[in-house]
Amino acid sequence: MLTVGFAGTPDFAATALAAILDAGHAVPLVLTQPDRPRGRGLQLAPGPVKAMAVERSLTVMQPPTLKPDDARAPVVAVPVDVLVVAAYGLILPPAILAWPRHGGINLHASLLPRWRGAAPIQRALLAGDGETGITVMQMDAGLDTGPMIDTVHVAIPPRATAGSLTALLADAAAAAIVATLARLDRDGRLAATPQPAEGATYAAKLDRADAAIDWRDTATAIDRRIRALDPAPGAFTMLGGEAVKLWRAEPVAGAGGTGAAPGTVLATSGKAIVVACGEGALSLTELQPAGSRRMDAAAFVAGRRLVQGVQFTVSGA
């Protein structure tokens, strides 16, 4: 068995860490980001990787950066065969990549070179990709540019959210890293293939502009945006100067051209709010006003006396 250093922070990474431990590998050191304010009370709390590492009695280090020598020194003092990185969130300097005997292996949630960068799952959903996957990659100094050790193709389910797709990819990544470490333990090396020169795209980190709904878009594109921003940070629109997050929606089949201005409420009957888009219409079934809980469309309509003809603000108009 191998001695594995691990670097990661969210649930996606915790799934891989659990699989490595369950496969019998020793993990003498876990690197994860510092505790952050979480929950409604914004109390400092550990991320999923730290929580699991503490539960498994592993040594945890949480440096805010690994660039200075004094930050790296306690890390590189721990001997490891290989470093596995999964959604860590910090750039690893060359001295860290040179620390393990077999270098660093990254679990990236896309089929590289498509969607290099911080938000590959969300960008794949926003783009309407039908397929994504996991790339097991030998790390180098570039941003997700290292040679590929293995790829796992995963079909994107039609109604996937960022949350559900992350869970699906986390399981695929966990299985892939266990198989990769088994090969490394058996053969003492890993074959890797350079990434293709063509087809590279960049998955930029999400910002507030990415979360804003523009009702001039098609119903299909807005639906993708809502699912890509679920569970965080949540897509939003404005109604009467109030921010409203949208959590569940679906294009209305056969809506075509509605004749109404984008953002106009076409109907509020039943369990949905139907809103005109630049093309087609969108049926909203779960919303969340600012400072409130998630609620179904009927409760939202009742609380605001929402009627046909009211207009959600078109972002950027």
ZAMARGU-4260 file (C-alpha; in steps of 0.2 Angstrom, whole numbers, plus 5000, padded with zeros to 4 digits):
<rodrens>
0) 5000/5000/5000 | 5005/5018/4997 | 5008/5033/5009 | 4996/5046/5002 | 4996/5065/5005
5) 4978/5072/5002 | 4973/5090/4998 | 4955/5094/4996 | 4940/5104/5004 | 4922/5101/4999
10) 4911/5085/4999 | 4918/5080/4981 | 4935/5078/4989 | 4929/5070/5005 | 4921/5056/4995
15) 4938/5053/4987 | 4947/5053/5004 | 4935/5041/5011 | 4938/5029/4996 | 4957/5030/4998
20) 4957/5026/5016 | 4944/5012/5014 | 4956/5005/5001 | 4969/5003/5014 | 4982/5017/5010
25) 4990/5027/5024 | 4986/5045/5024 | 4998/5054/5036 | 4993/5072/5031 | 4977/5080/5025
30) 4978/5098/5018 | 4962/5108/5018 | 4957/5126/5018 | 4954/5136/5034 | 4937/5134/5043
35) 4925/5146/5035 | 4908/5155/5042 | 4894/5142/5038 | 4876/5140/5040 | 4863/5154/5045
40) 4873/5159/5060 | 4889/5161/5050 | 4899/5152/5064 | 4916/5146/5059 | 4915/5128/5054
45) 4926/5115/5046 | 4923/5109/5028 | 4919/5091/5024 | 4937/5085/5021 | 4942/5092/5038
50) 4927/5084/5047 | 4931/5067/5039 | 4949/5069/5043 | 4946/5073/5061 | 4933/5058/5062
55) 4946/5046/5055 | 4960/5053/5067 | 4971/5060/5053 | 4983/5074/5054 | 4976/5090/5047
60) 4985/5106/5041 | 4975/5122/5035 | 4988/5134/5029 | 4979/5150/5020 | 4993/5149/5007
65) 5008/5137/5003 | 5019/5150/4994 | 5031/5155/5009 | 5044/5143/5014 | 5038/5144/5032
70) 5021/5138/5026 | 5028/5124/5016 | 5041/5117/5028 | 5029/5107/5040 | 5020/5100/5025
75) 5036/5094/5015 | 5043/5087/5032 | 5030/5073/5031 | 5036/5059/5018 | 5023/5053/5006
80) 5023/5043/4990 | 5010/5053/4981 | 4999/5068/4984 | 4981/5067/4978 | 4972/5084/4975
85) 4953/5086/4973 | 4945/5103/4974 | 4958/5110/4986 | 4956/5128/4981 | 4974/5133/4983
90) 4987/5135/4970 | 5001/5122/4974 | 5019/5130/4971 | 5032/5119/4962 | 5040/5115/4979
95) 5024/5106/4984 | 5022/5097/4968 | 5040/5091/4970 | 5038/5085/4987 | 5030/5067/4985
100) 5040/5054/4977 | 5028/5051/4963 | 5022/5069/4962 | 5004/5076/4963 | 4988/5068/4955
105) 4973/5079/4952 | 4955/5073/4951 | 4947/5086/4940 | 4928/5086/4936 | 4928/5087/4918
110) 4935/5079/4902 | 4951/5089/4900 | 4955/5100/4891 | 4937/5106/4891 | 4933/5116/4907
115) 4950/5119/4915 | 4948/5129/4930 | 4937/5132/4946 | 4919/5128/4941 | 4919/5114/4928
120) 4903/5106/4934 | 4893/5122/4933 | 4900/5128/4917 | 4896/5111/4909 | 4878/5113/4914
125) 4877/5131/4909 | 4884/5126/4891 | 4871/5112/4890 | 4884/5099/4888 | 4877/5081/4887
130) 4893/5073/4894 | 4906/5077/4907 | 4918/5066/4917 | 4933/5064/4928 | 4951/5067/4922
135) 4964/5059/4933 | 4979/5071/4929 | 4998/5072/4933 | 4999/5089/4940 | 5011/5102/4933
140) 5014/5121/4935 | 4999/5125/4924 | 4981/5127/4927 | 4974/5109/4924 | 4986/5107/4910
145) 4996/5091/4916 | 4996/5075/4906 | 4981/5063/4908 | 4982/5047/4918 | 4964/5041/4916
150) 4947/5048/4910 | 4930/5043/4915 | 4915/5048/4905 | 4899/5052/4913 | 4883/5057/4905
155) 4874/5072/4912 | 4856/5067/4917 | 4843/5079/4909 | 4837/5087/4925 | 4854/5087/4934
160) 4858/5101/4946 | 4876/5106/4951 | 4873/5097/4967 | 4867/5081/4960 | 4880/5081/4946
165) 4894/5084/4959 | 4888/5069/4969 | 4888/5058/4953 | 4906/5064/4948 | 4912/5062/4966
170) 4908/5043/4965 | 4916/5042/4948 | 4932/5051/4955 | 4933/5040/4970 | 4933/5024/4960
175) 4945/5032/4948 | 4958/5037/4961 | 4957/5020/4970 | 4961/5011/4953 | 4975/5023/4949
180) 4983/5021/4966 | 4982/5002/4964 | 4991/5003/4947 | 5004/5015/4955 | 5007/5003/4970
185) 5008/4988/4958 | 5019/4995/4944 | 5029/5009/4953 | 5024/5022/4939 | 5009/5029/4930
190) 5008/5031/4911 | 5001/5048/4906 | 4996/5056/4889 | 4998/5074/4885 | 4981/5084/4884
195) 4975/5088/4866 | 4981/5105/4860 | 4963/5109/4854 | 4947/5110/4863 | 4953/5119/4878
200) 4940/5129/4887 | 4941/5139/4904 | 4928/5136/4918 | 4930/5153/4927 | 4924/5154/4945
205) 4906/5159/4947 | 4902/5177/4951 | 4886/5187/4955 | 4884/5191/4936 | 4883/5172/4933
210) 4869/5170/4945 | 4858/5184/4938 | 4843/5178/4927 | 4841/5188/4911 | 4823/5184/4905
215) 4828/5189/4888 | 4837/5172/4887 | 4828/5157/4881 | 4818/5146/4893 | 4830/5132/4890
220) 4845/5143/4894 | 4837/5150/4910 | 4832/5133/4916 | 4851/5127/4914 | 4857/5142/4924
225) 4845/5138/4938 | 4851/5120/4939 | 4869/5125/4937 | 4868/5137/4952 | 4860/5125/4963
230) 4864/5122/4978 | 4876/5137/4978 | 4875/5152/4976 | 4858/5150/4968 | 4851/5159/4953
235) 4841/5175/4957 | 4830/5188/4949 | 4822/5204/4955 | 4804/5207/4959 | 4799/5224/4965
240) 4816/5228/4971 | 4818/5212/4980 | 4830/5198/4976 | 4822/5181/4973 | 4831/5165/4971
245) 4824/5152/4959 | 4827/5134/4964 | 4815/5123/4954 | 4809/5127/4936 | 4806/5119/4919
250) 4803/5125/4902 | 4785/5125/4897 | 4783/5112/4883 | 4777/5120/4866 | 4776/5138/4873
255) 4784/5145/4858 | 4783/5164/4856 | 4772/5171/4871 | 4770/5188/4864 | 4774/5195/4881
260) 4789/5205/4887 | 4802/5194/4894 | 4800/5192/4913 | 4781/5194/4913 | 4771/5183/4923
265) 4759/5174/4912 | 4750/5163/4924 | 4749/5160/4943 | 4737/5146/4944 | 4740/5128/4951
270) 4757/5124/4958 | 4768/5135/4946 | 4772/5153/4941 | 4773/5154/4922 | 4785/5167/4916
275) 4788/5173/4898 | 4806/5172/4892 | 4815/5178/4876 | 4810/5162/4868 | 4797/5151/4876
280) 4791/5151/4894 | 4797/5145/4911 | 4787/5136/4925 | 4794/5141/4942 | 4789/5129/4956
285) 4801/5133/4970 | 4807/5151/4975 | 4816/5159/4990 | 4813/5178/4994 | 4828/5187/5002
290) 4829/5183/5020 | 4816/5169/5020 | 4815/5150/5017 | 4812/5141/5001 | 4794/5139/4997
295) 4783/5132/4983 | 4775/5143/4970 | 4758/5143/4978 | 4765/5150/4995 | 4775/5163/4985
300) 4760/5169/4975 | 4749/5170/4991 | 4762/5180/5001 | 4765/5193/4988 | 4748/5193/4979
305) 4757/5189/4963 | 4745/5191/4948 | 4746/5189/4929 | 4755/5204/4921 | 4768/5207/4935
310) 4786/5208/4928 | 4802/5200/4935 | 4816/5212/4932 | 4827/5208/4917 | 4845/5208/4923
315) 4855/5221/4913 | 4840/5229/4905
</rodrens>
